[in-house]
Amino acid sequence: MIAEPKVIAVGRSAQHEFSKASEASIDLVEGLGVEQDCHNGVTVQHLSRMKIQPSPANLRQVHLIHSELFNEMREAGHVILPQQLGENITTQNVDLLSLPTGTLLRLGDQATVEVTGLRNPCAQIENFQSGLQSKLVVRDAEGKLVRKCGIMSVVKTGGRVDAGCHIKVELPDKPHKPLRVV
């Protein structure tokens, strides 16, 4: 039996802090992101990205991490709880890192996000827990860099997302484009 994909936790932060506060629900706003979250906006809101180029489209409106990563990191000696790595949505039973660019994730009965790319784990992760960044950015058997710290998305349809709601995955038409860092 295949377990149903679901949201296990949601969070937001109005301040540019590394971790987010867990909430019972969050509201997604079409084309902007999470209501009352510091990364909400049409143009890029991540401070590190704004220093490089302040006005490109915000492809990082909503950050998702798979809870299975927390189990993997626990086995490597790092205890991580939902929202501690700054994600807005923590999922279960969805292989987020294997999804192609353009995948739609229907979150509950209202909201839809479109997957835009991978999160590039930043130095703040190392400040959060020493040694963690080297576990989240690794090389696979072929020597390719693997970034495990979740995916980024934009809000296509706004609505409420509750902890515990279901997720429906809709793949884009082929050929699929692999995720790249955004």
Accessible surface in RSA format (square Angstrom, percent):
REM  Atomic radii and reference values for relative SASA: ProtOr
REM  Chains: A
REM  Algorithm: Lee & Richards
REM  Probe-radius: 1.40
REM  Slices: 20
REM RES _ NUM      All-atoms   Total-Side   Main-Chain    Non-polar    All polar
REM                ABS   REL    ABS   REL    ABS   REL    ABS   REL    ABS   REL
RES MET A   1   238.91 123.7 149.39  98.9  89.52 213.1 125.70 106.9 113.21 150.0
RES ILE A   2   165.71  94.3 143.22 106.7  22.48  54.2 146.99 105.8  18.72  50.8
RES ALA A   3    52.54  48.3  40.86  63.1  11.67  26.6  46.29  65.2   6.24  16.5
RES GLU A   4   110.42  63.4  97.90  74.1  12.52  29.8  42.43  82.1  68.00  55.5
RES PRO A   5    36.58  26.7  36.58  33.3   0.00   0.0  36.58  30.2   0.00   0.0
RES LYS A   6    79.80  38.9  79.80  49.0   0.00   0.0  23.24  20.9  56.56  60.2
RES VAL A   7     0.00   0.0   0.00   0.0   0.00   0.0   0.00   0.0   0.00   0.0
RES ILE A   8    57.33  32.6  35.13  26.2  22.20  53.5  37.63  27.1  19.70  53.5
RES ALA A   9    12.13  11.2  11.45  17.7   0.68   1.6  12.13  17.1   0.00   0.0
RES VAL A  10     0.00   0.0   0.00   0.0   0.00   0.0   0.00   0.0   0.00   0.0
RES GLY A  11     0.00   0.0   0.00   N/A   0.00   0.0   0.00   0.0   0.00   0.0
RES ARG A  12    51.92  21.8  50.01  25.5   1.91   4.5   3.42   4.7  48.50  29.4
RES SER A  13    12.52  10.6   6.77   9.0   5.75  13.3   8.91  19.0   3.61   5.1
RES ALA A  14    68.86  63.3  44.87  69.2  23.99  54.6  46.08  64.9  22.79  60.4
RES GLN A  15   112.81  63.1 111.05  81.2   1.75   4.2  34.86  74.2  77.95  59.1
RES HIS A  16    83.15  45.4  48.41  33.7  34.74  88.9  36.13  37.2  47.02  54.7
RES GLU A  17   108.30  62.2  91.97  69.6  16.33  38.9  38.14  73.8  70.16  57.3
RES PHE A  18    40.13  20.1  26.50  16.4  13.63  35.5  29.28  17.8  10.84  31.0
RES SER A  19    40.81  34.5  33.42  44.6   7.40  17.0  27.46  58.5  13.35  18.7
RES LYS A  20    15.53   7.6   2.63   1.6  12.90  30.7   4.15   3.7  11.37  12.1
RES ALA A  21    59.48  54.7  47.40  73.1  12.08  27.5  56.83  80.0   2.65   7.0
RES SER A  22    74.83  63.2  47.36  63.2  27.47  63.3  36.46  77.6  38.38  53.8
RES GLU A  23    59.36  34.1  44.82  33.9  14.54  34.6   8.54  16.5  50.82  41.5
RES ALA A  24    86.90  79.9  66.31 102.3  20.60  46.9  74.36 104.7  12.54  33.2
RES SER A  25    25.63  21.7  18.40  24.6   7.23  16.6   2.37   5.0  23.26  32.6
RES ILE A  26     1.24   0.7   0.00   0.0   1.24   3.0   1.24   0.9   0.00   0.0
RES ASP A  27    35.52  24.9  35.52  35.4   0.00   0.0  12.20  28.7  23.32  23.3
RES LEU A  28     5.79   3.2   0.00   0.0   5.79  14.5   0.00   0.0   5.79  15.6
RES VAL A  29    47.64  31.3  45.14  40.9   2.51   6.0  47.64  41.4   0.00   0.0
RES GLU A  30   115.63  66.4 100.13  75.8  15.50  36.9  26.98  52.2  88.65  72.4
RES GLY A  31    33.11  40.8   0.00   N/A  33.11  40.8  29.34  80.5   3.77   8.4
RES LEU A  32    58.59  32.6  58.59  41.9   0.00   0.0  58.59  41.1   0.00   0.0
RES GLY A  33     0.00   0.0   0.00   N/A   0.00   0.0   0.00   0.0   0.00   0.0
RES VAL A  34     0.16   0.1   0.00   0.0   0.16   0.4   0.00   0.0   0.16   0.4
RES GLU A  35    72.66  41.7  72.33  54.7   0.33   0.8  19.28  37.3  53.38  43.6
RES GLN A  36   118.01  66.0  96.34  70.4  21.67  51.6  40.99  87.2  77.02  58.4
RES ASP A  37     8.14   5.7   0.40   0.4   7.74  18.3   0.80   1.9   7.33   7.3
RES CYS A  38    16.40  12.4   1.94   2.2  14.46  34.0  10.95  27.7   5.45   5.9
RES HIS A  39    25.85  14.1  25.85  18.0   0.00   0.0  16.34  16.8   9.52  11.1
RES ASN A  40    40.60  28.0  27.10  26.2  13.50  32.5   8.65  20.8  31.95  30.9
RES GLY A  41     9.92  12.2   0.00   N/A   9.92  12.2   9.92  27.2   0.00   0.0
RES VAL A  42   100.04  65.8  93.08  84.3   6.96  16.8  93.31  81.1   6.73  18.3
RES THR A  43    52.49  37.3  51.75  52.5   0.74   1.8  31.98  43.0  20.51  31.0
RES VAL A  44     6.72   4.4   6.02   5.4   0.70   1.7   6.02   5.2   0.70   1.9
RES GLN A  45    42.52  23.8  42.43  31.0   0.09   0.2   0.14   0.3  42.38  32.1
RES HIS A  46    25.64  14.0  25.13  17.5   0.51   1.3  18.30  18.9   7.34   8.5
RES LEU A  47    93.31  52.0  88.66  63.4   4.64  11.7  88.76  62.3   4.55  12.2
RES SER A  48    71.35  60.3  63.01  84.1   8.34  19.2  48.81 103.9  22.54  31.6
RES ARG A  49    63.04  26.5  61.44  31.3   1.60   3.8  21.44  29.3  41.60  25.2
RES MET A  50    71.56  37.1  64.83  42.9   6.73  16.0  63.21  53.7   8.35  11.1
RES LYS A  51   178.90  87.3 141.05  86.5  37.85  90.1  93.58  84.2  85.32  90.9
RES ILE A  52   137.33  78.1 106.05  79.0  31.28  75.4 112.03  80.7  25.31  68.7
RES GLN A  53   104.67  58.5 103.73  75.8   0.94   2.2  23.17  49.3  81.50  61.8
RES PRO A  54    86.88  63.3  79.41  72.4   7.48  27.2  79.41  65.6   7.48  46.5
RES SER A  55    80.35  67.9  66.58  88.9  13.77  31.7  35.88  76.4  44.47  62.3
RES PRO A  56    47.23  34.4  37.14  33.9  10.09  36.7  46.96  38.8   0.27   1.7
RES ALA A  57    70.37  64.7  51.93  80.1  18.44  41.9  54.83  77.2  15.54  41.2
RES ASN A  58     3.12   2.2   0.00   0.0   3.12   7.5   0.02   0.1   3.10   3.0
RES LEU A  59    79.88  44.5  77.99  55.8   1.90   4.8  77.99  54.8   1.90   5.1
RES ARG A  60    21.90   9.2  20.13  10.3   1.76   4.2   5.12   7.0  16.78  10.2
RES GLN A  61     7.66   4.3   6.97   5.1   0.69   1.6   0.00   0.0   7.66   5.8
RES VAL A  62     0.07   0.0   0.00   0.0   0.07   0.2   0.07   0.1   0.00   0.0
RES HIS A  63    10.85   5.9  10.54   7.3   0.32   0.8   5.51   5.7   5.34   6.2
RES LEU A  64     0.00   0.0   0.00   0.0   0.00   0.0   0.00   0.0   0.00   0.0
RES ILE A  65     0.00   0.0   0.00   0.0   0.00   0.0   0.00   0.0   0.00   0.0
RES HIS A  66    21.50  11.8  21.50  14.9   0.00   0.0  12.94  13.3   8.57  10.0
RES SER A  67     9.84   8.3   9.01  12.0   0.83   1.9   7.07  15.1   2.77   3.9
RES GLU A  68    66.03  37.9  61.71  46.7   4.31  10.3  56.30 108.9   9.72   7.9
RES LEU A  69     0.82   0.5   0.23   0.2   0.59   1.5   0.71   0.5   0.10   0.3
RES PHE A  70     7.94   4.0   7.93   4.9   0.01   0.0   7.93   4.8   0.01   0.0
RES ASN A  71    75.94  52.4  74.94  72.4   1.00   2.4  21.55  51.9  54.39  52.6
RES GLU A  72    71.39  41.0  65.04  49.2   6.34  15.1  36.34  70.3  35.05  28.6
RES MET A  73     3.29   1.7   3.29   2.2   0.00   0.0   3.29   2.8   0.00   0.0
RES ARG A  74   116.18  48.8 105.12  53.6  11.06  26.3  52.37  71.6  63.81  38.7
RES GLU A  75   158.14  90.8 117.63  89.0  40.51  96.5  50.98  98.6 107.15  87.5
RES ALA A  76    43.80  40.3  15.45  23.8  28.35  64.5  28.18  39.7  15.62  41.4
RES GLY A  77    64.24  79.2   0.00   N/A  64.24  79.2  34.61  95.0  29.63  66.4
RES HIS A  78    18.04   9.9  17.42  12.1   0.63   1.6  10.05  10.4   7.99   9.3
RES VAL A  79    92.77  61.0  84.48  76.5   8.28  20.0  84.48  73.4   8.28  22.5
RES ILE A  80     1.08   0.6   0.00   0.0   1.08   2.6   0.00   0.0   1.08   2.9
RES LEU A  81    99.35  55.3  99.35  71.1   0.00   0.0  99.35  69.8   0.00   0.0
RES PRO A  82    41.85  30.5  34.92  31.8   6.92  25.2  34.92  28.8   6.92  43.0
RES GLN A  83     1.19   0.7   0.79   0.6   0.40   1.0   1.19   2.5   0.00   0.0
RES GLN A  84    53.85  30.1  53.68  39.2   0.17   0.4  12.35  26.3  41.50  31.5
RES LEU A  85     0.02   0.0   0.00   0.0   0.02   0.0   0.00   0.0   0.02   0.0
RES GLY A  86    10.23  12.6   0.00   N/A  10.23  12.6   5.67  15.6   4.56  10.2
RES GLU A  87     0.00   0.0   0.00   0.0   0.00   0.0   0.00   0.0   0.00   0.0
RES ASN A  88     2.39   1.6   2.39   2.3   0.00   0.0   0.00   0.0   2.39   2.3
RES ILE A  89     0.00   0.0   0.00   0.0   0.00   0.0   0.00   0.0   0.00   0.0
RES THR A  90     0.00   0.0   0.00   0.0   0.00   0.0   0.00   0.0   0.00   0.0
RES THR A  91     0.23   0.2   0.23   0.2   0.00   0.0   0.23   0.3   0.00   0.0
RES GLN A  92    58.48  32.7  58.48  42.7   0.00   0.0   4.20   8.9  54.29  41.2
RES ASN A  93    58.03  40.0  32.60  31.5  25.43  61.2  15.64  37.6  42.39  41.0
RES VAL A  94    11.17   7.4   3.05   2.8   8.12  19.6   7.86   6.8   3.31   9.0
RES ASP A  95    97.24  68.1  81.51  81.1  15.73  37.2  38.49  90.6  58.75  58.6
RES LEU A  96     0.53   0.3   0.22   0.2   0.31   0.8   0.22   0.2   0.31   0.8
RES LEU A  97    47.59  26.5  30.20  21.6  17.39  43.7  30.48  21.4  17.11  46.0
RES SER A  98    77.85  65.8  45.36  60.5  32.50  74.9  42.61  90.7  35.24  49.4
RES LEU A  99    15.59   8.7  13.48   9.6   2.11   5.3  13.82   9.7   1.77   4.8
RES PRO A 100    11.44   8.3   9.83   9.0   1.61   5.8  11.44   9.4   0.00   0.0
RES THR A 101    43.67  31.1  38.01  38.5   5.66  13.5  34.10  45.8   9.57  14.5
RES GLY A 102    17.29  21.3   0.00   N/A  17.29  21.3   9.89  27.1   7.40  16.6
RES THR A 103     0.00   0.0   0.00   0.0   0.00   0.0   0.00   0.0   0.00   0.0
RES LEU A 104    46.49  25.9  46.49  33.3   0.00   0.0  46.49  32.6   0.00   0.0
RES LEU A 105     0.29   0.2   0.29   0.2   0.00   0.0   0.29   0.2   0.00   0.0
RES ARG A 106    84.24  35.4  84.24  42.9   0.00   0.0  29.18  39.9  55.06  33.4
RES LEU A 107     0.00   0.0   0.00   0.0   0.00   0.0   0.00   0.0   0.00   0.0
RES GLY A 108    12.14  15.0   0.00   N/A  12.14  15.0   5.52  15.1   6.62  14.8
RES ASP A 109   136.63  95.7  94.16  93.7  42.47 100.4  38.04  89.5  98.59  98.3
RES GLN A 110   103.63  57.9  87.38  63.9  16.24  38.7  30.97  65.9  72.66  55.1
RES ALA A 111     1.17   1.1   0.00   0.0   1.17   2.7   0.00   0.0   1.17   3.1
RES THR A 112     4.95   3.5   4.95   5.0   0.00   0.0   1.68   2.3   3.27   4.9
RES VAL A 113     0.00   0.0   0.00   0.0   0.00   0.0   0.00   0.0   0.00   0.0
RES GLU A 114    45.38  26.1  45.38  34.3   0.00   0.0   3.21   6.2  42.17  34.4
RES VAL A 115     0.41   0.3   0.00   0.0   0.41   1.0   0.00   0.0   0.41   1.1
RES THR A 116    20.81  14.8  11.43  11.6   9.38  22.3  12.45  16.7   8.36  12.6
RES GLY A 117     0.00   0.0   0.00   N/A   0.00   0.0   0.00   0.0   0.00   0.0
RES LEU A 118    23.41  13.0  23.41  16.7   0.00   0.0  23.41  16.4   0.00   0.0
RES ARG A 119    19.27   8.1  19.17   9.8   0.10   0.2   1.25   1.7  18.02  10.9
RES ASN A 120    55.94  38.6  50.37  48.7   5.57  13.4   0.74   1.8  55.20  53.4
RES PRO A 121     6.87   5.0   0.00   0.0   6.87  25.0   0.00   0.0   6.87  42.7
RES CYS A 122    48.26  36.5  41.38  46.2   6.88  16.2  35.98  91.2  12.28  13.2
RES ALA A 123    69.56  64.0  63.92  98.6   5.64  12.8  64.03  90.2   5.52  14.6
RES GLN A 124    96.27  53.8  94.43  69.0   1.83   4.4  24.85  52.9  71.41  54.2
RES ILE A 125     0.00   0.0   0.00   0.0   0.00   0.0   0.00   0.0   0.00   0.0
RES GLU A 126    64.68  37.1  59.45  45.0   5.23  12.5  41.79  80.8  22.89  18.7
RES ASN A 127   128.36  88.5  92.96  89.8  35.40  85.2  32.91  79.2  95.45  92.3
RES PHE A 128    60.44  30.2  32.02  19.8  28.42  74.0  40.10  24.3  20.34  58.2
RES GLN A 129    42.31  23.7  37.09  27.1   5.22  12.4  25.54  54.4  16.77  12.7
RES SER A 130    97.90  82.7  77.03 102.8  20.87  48.1  43.89  93.5  54.01  75.7
RES GLY A 131    24.92  30.7   0.00   N/A  24.92  30.7  24.86  68.2   0.06   0.1
RES LEU A 132     0.00   0.0   0.00   0.0   0.00   0.0   0.00   0.0   0.00   0.0
RES GLN A 133    47.83  26.7  47.72  34.9   0.11   0.3  13.41  28.6  34.41  26.1
RES SER A 134    73.67  62.3  56.09  74.9  17.58  40.5  53.08 113.0  20.59  28.8
RES LYS A 135    75.27  36.7  73.59  45.2   1.68   4.0  42.29  38.1  32.98  35.1
RES LEU A 136     0.00   0.0   0.00   0.0   0.00   0.0   0.00   0.0   0.00   0.0
RES VAL A 137    39.58  26.0  27.93  25.3  11.65  28.1  27.93  24.3  11.65  31.6
RES VAL A 138    45.90  30.2  39.51  35.8   6.39  15.4  45.90  39.9   0.00   0.0
RES ARG A 139   158.02  66.3 131.45  67.0  26.58  63.3  49.11  67.1 108.92  66.0
RES ASP A 140    57.91  40.6  41.08  40.9  16.83  39.8  30.64  72.1  27.27  27.2
RES ALA A 141   116.97 107.6  65.57 101.2  51.40 116.9  78.94 111.2  38.04 100.8
RES GLU A 142   134.35  77.1  98.23  74.3  36.12  86.0  49.74  96.2  84.61  69.1
RES GLY A 143    37.39  46.1   0.00   N/A  37.39  46.1  26.46  72.6  10.94  24.5
RES LYS A 144   130.95  63.9 125.15  76.8   5.80  13.8  81.90  73.7  49.05  52.3
RES LEU A 145    73.04  40.7  49.94  35.7  23.10  58.1  49.94  35.1  23.10  62.2
RES VAL A 146    46.90  30.9  43.70  39.6   3.21   7.7  46.90  40.8   0.00   0.0
RES ARG A 147    56.14  23.6  51.64  26.3   4.50  10.7   0.06   0.1  56.09  34.0
RES LYS A 148    39.22  19.1  39.22  24.1   0.00   0.0  17.53  15.8  21.69  23.1
RES CYS A 149     0.00   0.0   0.00   0.0   0.00   0.0   0.00   0.0   0.00   0.0
RES GLY A 150     0.11   0.1   0.00   N/A   0.11   0.1   0.00   0.0   0.11   0.2
RES ILE A 151     0.00   0.0   0.00   0.0   0.00   0.0   0.00   0.0   0.00   0.0
RES MET A 152     2.43   1.3   2.43   1.6   0.00   0.0   2.43   2.1   0.00   0.0
RES SER A 153     0.00   0.0   0.00   0.0   0.00   0.0   0.00   0.0   0.00   0.0
RES VAL A 154    22.29  14.7  22.29  20.2   0.00   0.0  22.29  19.4   0.00   0.0
RES VAL A 155     3.45   2.3   0.00   0.0   3.45   8.3   0.00   0.0   3.45   9.4
RES LYS A 156   100.17  48.9  88.37  54.2  11.80  28.1  40.10  36.1  60.07  64.0
RES THR A 157    61.92  44.0  61.84  62.7   0.08   0.2  41.23  55.4  20.69  31.3
RES GLY A 158    25.26  31.1   0.00   N/A  25.26  31.1  11.21  30.8  14.05  31.5
RES GLY A 159    16.99  21.0   0.00   N/A  16.99  21.0  15.25  41.8   1.74   3.9
RES ARG A 160   117.78  49.5 110.54  56.3   7.24  17.2  26.80  36.6  90.99  55.1
RES VAL A 161     0.22   0.1   0.00   0.0   0.22   0.5   0.22   0.2   0.00   0.0
RES ASP A 162    64.54  45.2  63.71  63.4   0.84   2.0  17.68  41.6  46.86  46.7
RES ALA A 163    44.61  41.0  23.37  36.1  21.24  48.3  23.83  33.6  20.78  55.0
RES GLY A 164    51.87  64.0   0.00   N/A  51.87  64.0  27.76  76.2  24.11  54.0
RES CYS A 165    21.06  15.9  11.24  12.5   9.81  23.1  20.47  51.9   0.59   0.6
RES HIS A 166    70.44  38.5  67.63  47.0   2.81   7.2  36.10  37.2  34.34  40.0
RES ILE A 167     7.30   4.2   0.31   0.2   6.99  16.8   0.31   0.2   6.99  19.0
RES LYS A 168   118.66  57.9 114.87  70.5   3.79   9.0  70.95  63.9  47.71  50.8
RES VAL A 169    51.07  33.6  26.14  23.7  24.94  60.1  26.14  22.7  24.94  67.6
RES GLU A 170    49.58  28.5  43.77  33.1   5.81  13.8  25.62  49.5  23.96  19.6
RES LEU A 171   102.50  57.1  74.12  53.0  28.39  71.4  74.12  52.1  28.39  76.4
RES PRO A 172    38.34  27.9  22.19  20.2  16.14  58.7  33.42  27.6   4.91  30.5
RES ASP A 173   135.01  94.6 116.41 115.9  18.60  44.0  36.98  87.0  98.03  97.8
RES LYS A 174   168.38  82.1 141.01  86.5  27.37  65.2  83.92  75.5  84.45  90.0
RES PRO A 175   123.14  89.7 110.86 101.1  12.28  44.6 115.35  95.2   7.79  48.4
RES HIS A 176    64.91  35.5  40.64  28.2  24.27  62.1  23.46  24.2  41.45  48.2
RES LYS A 177   143.91  70.2 142.36  87.3   1.55   3.7  86.40  77.8  57.51  61.3
RES PRO A 178    90.27  65.8  79.58  72.5  10.69  38.9  87.20  72.0   3.07  19.1
RES LEU A 179    20.71  11.5   2.80   2.0  17.91  45.0   2.80   2.0  17.91  48.2
RES ARG A 180   173.05  72.7 167.76  85.5   5.29  12.6  63.50  86.8 109.55  66.4
RES VAL A 181    52.75  34.7  28.54  25.8  24.21  58.3  28.54  24.8  24.21  65.7
RES VAL A 182    33.66  22.1  15.19  13.8  18.47  44.5  33.66  29.2   0.00   0.0
END  Absolute sums over single chains surface
CHAIN  1 A     9241.6       7417.7       1824.0       5055.4       4186.2
END  Absolute sums over all chains
TOTAL          9241.6       7417.7       1824.0       5055.4       4186.2
